[in-house]
């Protein structure tokens, strides 16, 4: 079991609450129409690069240090990746990030809830990833939190817009973004109970992180005609590298 004090879990809980609040703020963005979706595209692009760099440069190497079975670590990474793939392409096959405006593509009611379930898987493992990182080191927890935070606004925005597009009320749309935040906190809580399993949870969460970045966020960036958004993906990677150089791990 990884030794950890109460202050470490307090930090994990604080980061989880902030991340969950970003989900709710994303939902408010679409419900209140106070923020242009163009800004959320910037978060998606920057977050995609930062998440990929965090998974490959921090989460997987740390997982290998925690485990002496290299193949097993990559099996867990693959399992995390495939879990989200399974939910997105069976439970919520029409899910994508960004505001959903094609109402005719969504069957009434259940499509929005299917997307919500798919995103709940994401956000639950957001909490698992944050808490797992904090259990290993404050540095790892901080960089995972940044990676998670950058896509939290788009997540809340996406689920709220999908709910509205499938005919749900603004109240339900906002509540759906709050559910995503709650799933994040549930993931943090699970790692409090299973803190001795961080060596398993961290590589699994790395697989989820890679999927969200490479299979959800990057394709969303590629849908945009602007050349600036792909550049932001590279800037997200560069930001992670700069953090490693400037701040001690």
C-alpha positions as CSV (number, residue, x, y, z in Angstrom):
1,X,0.0,0.0,0.0
2,X,1.2,3.5,-0.9
3,X,1.7,5.5,2.4
4,X,-0.3,8.7,2.3
5,X,-1.4,11.2,4.8
6,X,-4.7,13.0,5.3
7,X,-3.2,16.2,3.7
8,X,-2.6,14.2,0.4
9,X,-6.2,13.2,0.2
10,X,-7.3,16.7,1.1
11,X,-5.3,17.9,-1.9
12,X,-6.9,15.2,-4.1
13,X,-10.4,16.2,-3.0
14,X,-9.7,19.9,-3.6
15,X,-8.5,19.2,-7.1
16,X,-11.5,17.0,-7.7
17,X,-13.9,19.7,-6.5
18,X,-12.3,22.3,-8.8
19,X,-12.4,19.8,-11.8
20,X,-16.1,19.0,-11.0
21,X,-16.9,22.7,-10.8
22,X,-15.5,23.1,-14.3
23,X,-18.0,20.6,-15.6
24,X,-20.8,22.6,-14.1
25,X,-19.4,25.8,-15.6
26,X,-19.3,24.2,-19.0
27,X,-22.9,23.3,-18.6
28,X,-23.8,26.9,-17.6
29,X,-22.0,28.1,-20.7
30,X,-24.5,26.4,-23.0
31,X,-27.5,26.9,-20.8
32,X,-26.9,30.6,-20.2
33,X,-25.1,31.3,-23.6
34,X,-22.6,33.5,-21.8
35,X,-19.5,32.1,-23.6
36,X,-18.7,31.6,-27.3
37,X,-18.0,27.9,-28.2
38,X,-14.9,29.1,-30.1
39,X,-13.1,29.5,-26.8
40,X,-14.0,25.9,-25.8
41,X,-12.3,24.7,-29.0
42,X,-9.1,26.3,-27.7
43,X,-9.4,24.3,-24.5
44,X,-10.1,21.1,-26.5
45,X,-7.0,21.6,-28.7
46,X,-4.6,22.6,-25.8
47,X,-6.0,19.9,-23.6
48,X,-5.5,17.2,-26.2
49,X,-1.8,17.9,-26.5
50,X,-1.3,18.3,-22.7
51,X,-3.2,15.1,-22.0
52,X,-1.2,13.0,-24.5
53,X,2.0,14.3,-23.1
54,X,0.9,13.7,-19.5
55,X,-0.1,10.1,-20.3
56,X,3.1,9.2,-22.2
57,X,5.6,11.2,-20.2
58,X,4.3,11.0,-16.7
59,X,1.5,8.5,-16.1
60,X,2.9,5.5,-18.0
61,X,6.5,5.9,-16.8
62,X,5.3,6.2,-13.2
63,X,3.2,3.1,-13.7
64,X,6.2,1.2,-14.9
65,X,8.1,2.4,-11.7
66,X,5.3,1.1,-9.5
67,X,5.0,-2.2,-11.3
68,X,7.8,-4.7,-12.1
69,X,5.7,-6.3,-14.9
70,X,6.0,-4.2,-18.0
71,X,3.6,-6.2,-20.1
72,X,1.0,-6.1,-17.4
73,X,1.2,-2.3,-17.2
74,X,0.6,-1.9,-21.0
75,X,-2.3,-4.4,-20.7
76,X,-3.9,-2.1,-18.2
77,X,-3.3,0.9,-20.4
78,X,-4.9,-0.9,-23.3
79,X,-7.8,-2.0,-21.1
80,X,-8.5,1.6,-20.1
81,X,-8.4,2.7,-23.7
82,X,-10.7,-0.1,-24.8
83,X,-13.2,0.4,-22.0
84,X,-14.0,3.9,-23.1
85,X,-14.0,2.8,-26.8
86,X,-16.6,0.2,-25.9
87,X,-18.9,2.6,-24.1
88,X,-18.7,5.3,-26.8
89,X,-19.3,2.9,-29.7
90,X,-22.0,0.7,-28.2
91,X,-23.8,2.8,-25.5
92,X,-23.3,6.2,-27.0
93,X,-22.4,5.7,-30.7
94,X,-23.3,9.2,-31.8
95,X,-21.3,11.0,-29.1
96,X,-18.8,13.7,-29.9
97,X,-17.4,16.7,-28.3
98,X,-18.7,20.2,-29.2
99,X,-22.2,21.6,-29.4
100,X,-24.7,19.2,-31.0
101,X,-26.8,21.1,-33.5
102,X,-28.1,18.3,-35.7
103,X,-31.4,17.6,-33.9
104,X,-32.5,15.1,-36.6
105,X,-29.5,12.9,-35.8
106,X,-30.7,12.4,-32.2
107,X,-33.6,10.2,-31.3
108,X,-35.7,11.7,-28.6
109,X,-34.5,11.6,-25.1
110,X,-32.4,8.4,-24.9
111,X,-29.6,9.7,-27.2
112,X,-28.8,12.5,-24.7
113,X,-28.8,10.1,-21.8
114,X,-26.6,7.6,-23.7
115,X,-24.0,10.4,-24.3
116,X,-24.3,11.3,-20.6
117,X,-23.5,7.7,-19.6
118,X,-20.5,7.7,-22.0
119,X,-19.2,10.9,-20.5
120,X,-19.7,9.7,-17.0
121,X,-17.1,7.0,-17.7
122,X,-14.7,9.7,-18.7
123,X,-15.3,11.9,-15.7
124,X,-15.2,9.0,-13.2
125,X,-11.8,8.1,-14.4
126,X,-10.8,11.8,-14.4
127,X,-11.3,11.6,-10.6
128,X,-9.5,8.2,-10.4
129,X,-6.6,9.7,-12.4
130,X,-6.3,12.8,-10.2
131,X,-6.4,10.9,-7.0
132,X,-4.0,8.2,-8.3
133,X,-1.5,10.9,-9.3
134,X,-1.7,12.6,-5.9
135,X,-1.2,9.3,-4.1
136,X,2.1,8.9,-6.0
137,X,3.3,12.5,-5.7
138,X,1.9,16.0,-5.5
139,X,3.7,16.8,-8.8
140,X,2.0,13.9,-10.7
141,X,-1.3,14.8,-9.2
142,X,-0.9,18.5,-10.3
143,X,-0.1,17.7,-13.9
144,X,-2.9,15.2,-14.2
145,X,-5.2,17.8,-12.7
146,X,-4.2,20.3,-15.4
147,X,-4.7,17.8,-18.1
148,X,-8.2,16.9,-16.7
149,X,-9.2,20.6,-16.1
150,X,-8.5,21.6,-19.7
151,X,-11.2,19.3,-21.0
152,X,-13.7,19.7,-18.2
153,X,-15.3,22.8,-19.6
154,X,-15.9,21.1,-23.0
155,X,-17.3,18.0,-21.3
156,X,-19.9,20.0,-19.4
157,X,-20.7,22.1,-22.5
158,X,-21.1,18.9,-24.6
159,X,-23.4,17.0,-22.4
160,X,-25.6,20.1,-21.8
161,X,-25.8,20.8,-25.6
162,X,-26.7,17.2,-26.3
163,X,-29.4,17.2,-23.7
164,X,-30.9,20.3,-25.2
165,X,-30.6,18.9,-28.8
166,X,-32.5,15.8,-27.7
167,X,-35.4,17.8,-26.4
168,X,-34.6,18.0,-22.7
169,X,-35.1,21.2,-20.6
170,X,-32.3,23.6,-19.6
171,X,-32.7,22.4,-16.0
172,X,-32.0,18.8,-17.1
173,X,-29.1,20.0,-19.3
174,X,-27.5,21.8,-16.3
175,X,-28.1,18.8,-14.0
176,X,-26.4,16.5,-16.5
177,X,-23.2,18.6,-16.3
178,X,-23.5,18.4,-12.5
179,X,-23.7,14.6,-12.8
180,X,-20.4,14.7,-14.6
181,X,-18.8,16.6,-11.8
182,X,-20.3,14.2,-9.3
183,X,-18.8,11.2,-11.2
184,X,-15.4,12.9,-10.9
185,X,-15.7,13.2,-7.1
186,X,-16.9,9.6,-7.0
187,X,-13.6,8.6,-8.8
188,X,-11.6,10.5,-6.2
189,X,-13.6,8.8,-3.4
190,X,-13.0,5.3,-4.9
191,X,-9.2,5.9,-4.8
192,X,-9.5,6.8,-1.1
193,X,-11.1,3.4,-0.5
194,X,-8.7,1.5,-2.9
195,X,-5.6,3.6,-2.3
196,X,-3.5,0.4,-2.1
197,X,-4.4,-0.3,-5.8
198,X,-2.8,2.8,-7.2
199,X,-0.3,0.7,-9.2
200,X,-3.3,-0.7,-11.1
201,X,-5.5,2.4,-11.3
202,X,-2.8,4.7,-12.6
203,X,-2.0,2.8,-15.9
204,X,-5.7,2.1,-16.4
205,X,-6.4,5.8,-16.1
206,X,-3.5,6.5,-18.5
207,X,-5.3,4.4,-21.1
208,X,-8.6,6.4,-20.5
209,X,-6.6,9.6,-20.8
210,X,-5.0,8.5,-24.1
211,X,-8.4,7.6,-25.5
212,X,-10.1,10.9,-24.6
213,X,-7.2,12.9,-26.0
214,X,-6.5,10.9,-29.2
215,X,-9.9,9.5,-30.1
216,X,-12.2,12.3,-28.8
217,X,-10.4,15.6,-28.6
218,X,-8.0,15.4,-31.6
219,X,-10.7,14.4,-34.1
220,X,-12.8,17.3,-32.8
221,X,-9.8,19.6,-33.5
222,X,-9.4,18.1,-37.0
223,X,-13.0,18.9,-37.8
224,X,-12.2,22.6,-37.7
225,X,-10.9,24.4,-40.8
226,X,-8.6,26.7,-38.9
227,X,-4.9,25.9,-38.9
228,X,-4.5,27.5,-35.5
229,X,-6.2,24.7,-33.5
230,X,-3.8,22.0,-34.5
231,X,-0.9,24.3,-33.5
232,X,-2.5,24.5,-30.0
233,X,-2.3,20.7,-29.7
234,X,1.5,21.0,-30.2
235,X,1.5,23.9,-27.7
236,X,-0.2,21.6,-25.2
237,X,2.6,19.1,-25.5
238,X,5.2,21.9,-25.2
239,X,3.5,23.2,-22.1
240,X,3.9,19.8,-20.5
241,X,7.5,19.6,-21.5
242,X,8.2,23.1,-20.1
243,X,6.6,22.2,-16.8
244,X,8.9,19.2,-16.5
245,X,11.9,21.5,-17.1
246,X,10.9,24.4,-14.9
247,X,9.3,22.6,-12.0
248,X,10.9,19.7,-10.0
249,X,9.0,16.4,-10.2
